[in-house]
Amino acid sequence: MQRLFATLFALAAILLTLPSCNILGPAYYFIKGPPKQPRQHALDPNRPTVIFVDDRLSVLPRRTLRTAIADRAETDLLRNKVLINMIDNSSIQAAAARDVGEQGTSIARLGQSVQAEVVIYVWMESFGLTPDGSTFQPFATARVKVIDTVSKESRVWPENFEGHLVSVAPRVRATDVPKTAAAQSKAQEELAAQLGTTIGYLFYDADTRETASDLRAPE
């Protein structure tokens, strides 16, 4: 027994002399877990909420990409239990399409028309697969606001009027822009999904490793 204790003591002494990065580093990671990207705004999970992607600048090559962006954000928010009462984004898109007013209906009014108390408003600023026509380098940017359709102070987040800037520039594994219409469509759908996921990250603590996903160019 004394020999066992002596062996264990010697082993402990050896471990303590090793560089701390080899022991304390992994131990600290195990305890703390992977780094997190903290949420930017807390939503009330019980309030009826809808996501509205507004593409007034016509930066999206296809109207269906608005739905792809909103669908992904919607799915992630429900899966992470951020919200439990979400209204299908297609309803507010339809309401916006019916709006023929010269000045347009306010976002709060559009939300009210589909019985939403909260609108996650996404204003598209840019979206593309290439910045120069030849290099495959996807990018997308949008401004996000949270609108309360019930309160007199309709914009509840963020404080700045322009909205919270969200950008996506996924790593790529190919240099050539997809050549066929089908390949381009697939790449656009993947980019839209990543933008939707990034929008969802604003409202819950996210594993930052998920934000660095790659985007492969379809052949």
QUIHUDA-V514686 format. One record per residue. N is the residue number from 0. PHI is phi in whole degrees, -180 to 180 (NA if undefined). D_CENTER is the distance of its C-alpha to the mean C-alpha in Angstrom with 2 decimals. Layout:
n=N phi=PHI d_center=D_CENTER
n=N phi=PHI d_center=D_CENTER
//
This chain:
n=0 phi=NA d_center=58.25
n=1 phi=-62 d_center=58.92
n=2 phi=-64 d_center=58.07
n=3 phi=-63 d_center=54.69
n=4 phi=-63 d_center=53.88
n=5 phi=-64 d_center=55.04
n=6 phi=-65 d_center=52.79
n=7 phi=-63 d_center=49.72
n=8 phi=-63 d_center=50.56
n=9 phi=-63 d_center=50.94
n=10 phi=-63 d_center=47.60
n=11 phi=-64 d_center=45.88
n=12 phi=-64 d_center=47.64
n=13 phi=-64 d_center=46.47
n=14 phi=-62 d_center=42.83
n=15 phi=-68 d_center=43.04
n=16 phi=-85 d_center=44.37
n=17 phi=-72 d_center=41.47
n=18 phi=-57 d_center=38.80
n=19 phi=-63 d_center=36.34
n=20 phi=-67 d_center=33.32
n=21 phi=-82 d_center=34.45
n=22 phi=-115 d_center=34.69
n=23 phi=-68 d_center=32.88
n=24 phi=-59 d_center=29.73
n=25 phi=-61 d_center=29.02
n=26 phi=-65 d_center=30.30
n=27 phi=-63 d_center=28.01
n=28 phi=-62 d_center=24.95
n=29 phi=-66 d_center=26.17
n=30 phi=-74 d_center=26.62
n=31 phi=-81 d_center=23.52
n=32 phi=81 d_center=21.14
n=33 phi=-68 d_center=18.30
n=34 phi=-62 d_center=16.71
n=35 phi=-116 d_center=13.90
n=36 phi=-100 d_center=11.25
n=37 phi=-68 d_center=12.40
n=38 phi=-66 d_center=10.76
n=39 phi=-97 d_center=11.55
n=40 phi=-153 d_center=12.94
n=41 phi=-96 d_center=14.62
n=42 phi=-95 d_center=14.84
n=43 phi=-80 d_center=18.12
n=44 phi=-64 d_center=17.60
n=45 phi=-93 d_center=20.82
n=46 phi=-84 d_center=20.40
n=47 phi=-59 d_center=19.85
n=48 phi=-129 d_center=16.46
n=49 phi=-134 d_center=15.28
n=50 phi=-104 d_center=12.43
n=51 phi=-122 d_center=14.13
n=52 phi=-95 d_center=13.03
n=53 phi=-105 d_center=15.98
n=54 phi=-118 d_center=17.22
n=55 phi=-67 d_center=20.51
n=56 phi=-86 d_center=20.69
n=57 phi=56 d_center=20.58
n=58 phi=-86 d_center=18.37
n=59 phi=-83 d_center=17.12
n=60 phi=-70 d_center=19.95
n=61 phi=-140 d_center=19.80
n=62 phi=-63 d_center=19.24
n=63 phi=-66 d_center=17.86
n=64 phi=-69 d_center=14.67
n=65 phi=-61 d_center=13.82
n=66 phi=-67 d_center=14.20
n=67 phi=-63 d_center=12.24
n=68 phi=-64 d_center=9.04
n=69 phi=-66 d_center=9.94
n=70 phi=-60 d_center=11.24
n=71 phi=-66 d_center=8.33
n=72 phi=-62 d_center=6.40
n=73 phi=-60 d_center=10.03
n=74 phi=-62 d_center=10.88
n=75 phi=-66 d_center=8.48
n=76 phi=-67 d_center=9.63
n=77 phi=-71 d_center=13.09
n=78 phi=-64 d_center=13.22
n=79 phi=-90 d_center=12.45
n=80 phi=59 d_center=14.96
n=81 phi=-72 d_center=13.13
n=82 phi=-132 d_center=14.83
n=83 phi=-122 d_center=17.89
n=84 phi=-132 d_center=18.91
n=85 phi=-110 d_center=16.61
n=86 phi=-97 d_center=18.24
n=87 phi=-55 d_center=17.57
n=88 phi=-64 d_center=15.84
n=89 phi=-64 d_center=18.75
n=90 phi=-69 d_center=21.11
n=91 phi=-77 d_center=19.86
n=92 phi=-63 d_center=19.58
n=93 phi=-66 d_center=23.18
n=94 phi=-64 d_center=24.22
n=95 phi=-67 d_center=22.98
n=96 phi=-66 d_center=24.89
n=97 phi=-80 d_center=27.99
n=98 phi=-76 d_center=27.85
n=99 phi=-114 d_center=30.58
n=100 phi=-64 d_center=31.37
n=101 phi=-62 d_center=32.15
n=102 phi=-93 d_center=29.85
n=103 phi=82 d_center=27.30
n=104 phi=-80 d_center=26.49
n=105 phi=-64 d_center=24.44
n=106 phi=-63 d_center=20.93
n=107 phi=-62 d_center=22.51
n=108 phi=-66 d_center=25.21
n=109 phi=-61 d_center=22.96
n=110 phi=-62 d_center=21.21
n=111 phi=-61 d_center=24.70
n=112 phi=-67 d_center=25.82
n=113 phi=-114 d_center=23.58
n=114 phi=64 d_center=24.37
n=115 phi=-96 d_center=21.04
n=116 phi=-91 d_center=21.44
n=117 phi=-133 d_center=17.93
n=118 phi=-119 d_center=15.87
n=119 phi=-88 d_center=12.23
n=120 phi=-97 d_center=13.19
n=121 phi=-118 d_center=11.27
n=122 phi=-100 d_center=13.83
n=123 phi=-74 d_center=13.51
n=124 phi=-111 d_center=15.27
n=125 phi=-156 d_center=15.31
n=126 phi=-168 d_center=14.63
n=127 phi=-171 d_center=16.93
n=128 phi=-98 d_center=18.06
n=129 phi=-151 d_center=20.69
n=130 phi=-86 d_center=21.68
n=131 phi=-131 d_center=25.36
n=132 phi=90 d_center=26.02
n=133 phi=-131 d_center=26.87
n=134 phi=-90 d_center=24.35
n=135 phi=-80 d_center=21.36
n=136 phi=-146 d_center=18.61
n=137 phi=-60 d_center=15.46
n=138 phi=-154 d_center=13.57
n=139 phi=-159 d_center=11.42
n=140 phi=-136 d_center=11.10
n=141 phi=-154 d_center=10.65
n=142 phi=-110 d_center=11.85
n=143 phi=-120 d_center=10.62
n=144 phi=-132 d_center=13.42
n=145 phi=-111 d_center=14.48
n=146 phi=-111 d_center=17.83
n=147 phi=-96 d_center=20.51
n=148 phi=-81 d_center=22.84
n=149 phi=-101 d_center=25.62
n=150 phi=-72 d_center=25.97
n=151 phi=-67 d_center=27.99
n=152 phi=-88 d_center=25.46
n=153 phi=-65 d_center=22.76
n=154 phi=-85 d_center=20.02
n=155 phi=-101 d_center=19.20
n=156 phi=-162 d_center=16.27
n=157 phi=-83 d_center=16.12
n=158 phi=-71 d_center=19.74
n=159 phi=-75 d_center=19.71
n=160 phi=-64 d_center=20.33
n=161 phi=-68 d_center=18.15
n=162 phi=99 d_center=14.87
n=163 phi=-83 d_center=12.11
n=164 phi=-78 d_center=11.35
n=165 phi=-122 d_center=8.02
n=166 phi=-134 d_center=9.11
n=167 phi=-132 d_center=8.76
n=168 phi=-143 d_center=12.15
n=169 phi=-65 d_center=12.37
n=170 phi=-65 d_center=15.76
n=171 phi=-121 d_center=18.22
n=172 phi=-113 d_center=21.30
n=173 phi=-151 d_center=23.43
n=174 phi=-104 d_center=24.75
n=175 phi=-88 d_center=25.88
n=176 phi=-69 d_center=23.95
n=177 phi=-52 d_center=24.07
n=178 phi=-92 d_center=27.37
n=179 phi=-86 d_center=27.53
n=180 phi=-61 d_center=25.88
n=181 phi=-65 d_center=24.62
n=182 phi=-68 d_center=23.08
n=183 phi=-64 d_center=21.42
n=184 phi=-62 d_center=20.07
n=185 phi=-64 d_center=18.64
n=186 phi=-64 d_center=16.96
n=187 phi=-65 d_center=15.50
n=188 phi=-64 d_center=14.19
n=189 phi=-66 d_center=12.55
n=190 phi=-65 d_center=11.00
n=191 phi=-61 d_center=9.84
n=192 phi=-65 d_center=8.35
n=193 phi=-66 d_center=6.45
n=194 phi=-64 d_center=5.31
n=195 phi=-61 d_center=4.65
n=196 phi=-63 d_center=3.00
n=197 phi=-65 d_center=1.41
n=198 phi=-64 d_center=3.05
n=199 phi=-60 d_center=4.05
n=200 phi=-59 d_center=4.61
n=201 phi=-63 d_center=6.72
n=202 phi=-118 d_center=8.91
n=203 phi=-156 d_center=9.85
n=204 phi=-68 d_center=11.17
n=205 phi=-114 d_center=9.33
n=206 phi=-72 d_center=11.54
n=207 phi=-65 d_center=11.15
n=208 phi=-65 d_center=12.84
n=209 phi=-73 d_center=9.93
n=210 phi=-78 d_center=8.23
n=211 phi=-105 d_center=11.60
n=212 phi=-70 d_center=11.97
n=213 phi=-92 d_center=14.60
n=214 phi=-128 d_center=15.12
n=215 phi=-91 d_center=18.74
n=216 phi=-73 d_center=20.70
n=217 phi=-64 d_center=22.38
n=218 phi=-94 d_center=26.15
//
